[in-house]
Amino acid sequence: MSGVANIEPAVLVTFLVYFAGMLVMGYIAWRRTETSEDYFLGGRSLGPWPTALSASASDMSGWLLLGLPGYAFASGLEAIWLAMGILAGTWLNWLLVARRLRIFSQAVGNALTLPEYFTNRFQDTSNVLQALTAGFILLFFLFYTSAGLVAGGKLFQTAFGLNYEWAVMIGAVSVVSYTLFGGYLAVCWTDVVQGLMMAAALMIVPVMAVHHVGGVESVLTSLEFHNSELLNPFTNNIGEPLDWIVICSLLGWGLGYFGQPHILARFKGIRSEKDMPVARWVAVGWSSICLVAAVLVGISGYVYTLQTGLTLADPEEIFMLLVNSLFHPVVAGILLAAILAAIMSTADSQLLVCSTAFAEDFYKNIFCRNACQRQVLWAGRLSVVVIAVLATLMALNPDSSVLSMVAHAWAGFGAAFGPALLLSLFWERMTRNGALAGILVGGLTTVAWDYMDGGIFELYELLPGFLFSVVAIVSVSLLDGRVGCANASRVFIRLRQELKSIDT
């Protein structure tokens, strides 16, 4: 990629200072982590602001600073459909799921994990539901974590001129180092800092880019002259109208929120369901700012490359090109560290959820039922290392697309867990068999759909997976002809009482 400055000592120093700060937070969190509940949910002690910022930062990841600006750079305002879908999903997830899941997860045996919640909610003594859910978490998070490491590899390769493979491995070590010991508290505390860094970087970069090319009027004039189709959200970058499949696929990303374990963990870990309204508006506000700014980075970057004659081999590197071209090395180091923040804020959350799934759902409840708290804690830490190694091996292909890898994992989680979770929180008649059917149908549909081509199969796999999962859950539950579990009515009564007391 031309136009990217050689690494400056100031950039390296900035990265080292940032990384040292993350390690300090990890160490402090480690000193406060004594039990598995502390490690996996922070003792349910965090307030609304850190919970919301942590959930949002872990949600957006490196694709917010690399994938979405790259999409806007290549396709223009077509990317706004994706941003709107994501924003709607964020709001609905906090509105519909957050409070209910916080209450339910504690009411059904203080469930720490999503698989444990499903098992307790439906009183599944066979552990089949728990094993299936945990298996899907480990499978899909391999792809999701790999996407973060690909983003990290691109960052270190561009910023320091490193070999791509070495860049990926350094990024993996960076994330594992503080997640391994600090657990949930380390992840959330670092996510707050990282989320603020991401928002600041995304607001600063497009403002500077627009200023450099002559202001907003100059941007619009350049786009009108060179490629006016980039300003039309209803056409692609060559002027062809967007059909319903493309628009629905982009908006459909919002459905994925209901099934993302690393986001749902934040709902369970907040100190009180009464904090949810404040947390919801913090999360929605942060997401609104960051999504709009990310699209502007891509559009302003397109005009900047037109005026300067710079070229990009990979559109996902537009943010890094602007940072290195427009800012003093010290400032550039801080802004590039924001990309590392975005990557680490999601990868650490994903590794923690994988760790939780292995330690709590496989090791403690299936393989070693008599395990003590300390054994479960170290089983979780060991699984962090194993998952990170596997994800690193998958990320070693330098041609991998961050947005594409995230899309597959996002669809898998959204279709497998989203319908099952939503219906379990709102429908008393849902049964264990219905949950099993929905998770299987949703997860397998996204995998199979991705191998089909042409016509309706161009639709984003999340949408058919989500729909078929809902149909499977409702059909099987009605065929069962019985209440989902013996304590479902009691739990729903408590839920209504809790919600009523909060609302009044």
Secondary structure, 3 states (H helix, E strand, C coil): CCCCCCCCHHHHHHHHHHHHHHHHHHHHHHHCCCCHHHHHHHHHCECHHHHHHHHHHHHHHHHHCCHHHHHHHHHHHHHHHHHHHHHHHHHHHHHHHHHHHHHHHHHCCCCCCHHHHHHHHCCCCCCHHHHHHHHHHHHHHHHHHHHHHHHHHHHHHHHHCCCHHHHHHHHHHHHHHHHHHHHHHHHHHHHHHHHHHHHHHHHHHHHHHHHHCCCHHHHHHHHHHHHHHHHCCCECCCCCECCHHHHHHHHHHHHHHHHCHHHHHHHHHECCHHHHHHHHHHHHHHHHHHHHHHHHHHHHHHHHHHHHCCCCCCHHHHHHHHHHHHCCHHHHHHHHHHHHHHHHHHHHHHHHHHHHHHHHHHHHHHHCCCCCHHHHHHHHHHHHHHHHHHHHHHCCCCCCCHHHHHHHHHHHHHHHHHHHHHHHHHCCCCCHHHHHHHHHHHHHHHHHHCCCCCHHHHCCCHHHHHHHHHHHHHHHHHHHCCCCCCCHHHHHHHHHHHHHHHHC
